[in-house]
């Protein structure tokens, strides 16, 4: 069912309300989340090693965010996935190259079998290097290979929810290098101008991009002041501290419904969790060799079983 059909239907509100009542998420303890996070990091390095291609750095750095979102906050239904997401919270990954972390979390959340992670970036796989929709992989609602587009999609989806009287939220994630794209700032203006206050966006603020530190490639300046001047409510979080991250996302939810979109500036370390990958752009898009894989896995306890 399309958004247009919903908004024009007299039973749209009833359908949304019914759907909302059937969807919930079981909030896990921080200890449980940390165990999931360790397994997700194992999945990331194994997936990238398996095809000798991919982006481990940003994936490792954003692990806490994805784990907290899918296992503590999102109201979603992995077993009854729909593209329109009626009655569900929606998430859009704009910096699609960090697909390994998303695929791992989606698999552990029940969207598809964990064994499918072994097909990452291989021929005929649904797990493309950048998420796409034409393979029909559950959990993916937009293709995000080209950077800068995710916030525009998130804005449109959030507006559709308002039109359909759907009270669920829309979340999006962006890279700090990605916000050098002009379309991000067009979407930022649009969100503020249209009072899209059911949107919570997050920037992975790790200070790194493919060619080096962001301060050397294209300095970002005062991000807090920038987003505030664009009419957003701005919060900051340590994205590699699960307790602090949960607290800030909870605070962000309290800011919704008040006439402004919400931005979380999330400080992370690229490659976090694997000491020789942490804090450098060198692992932005490089796969570990056999020896490096074993060194990484030795630092990441197997908690939920390898695929």
Secondary structure, DSSP 4 states (H G I P E B T S, - for coil): --HHHHHH-TTHHHHHHHHHHH----PPPHHHHHHHHHHHHHHHHHHHHHHT-S-HHHHHHTHHHHHHIIIII----STT--SS-TTS-EEEESSGGGHHHHHHHHHHTTSS-GGGGGGTTSTT-SS-SS--STT--TT--S---STT-HHHHHHHHHHHHHHTT----EEEEEETTGGGSHHHHHHHHHHHHTT-TTEEEEEEE-SEETTEEHHHHS----HHHHHHHTT-EEEEEETT-HHHHHHHHHHHHHHTTSSS-EEEEEE--TTTTSTTTTT-GGGSS----HHHHHHHHTTS---S---
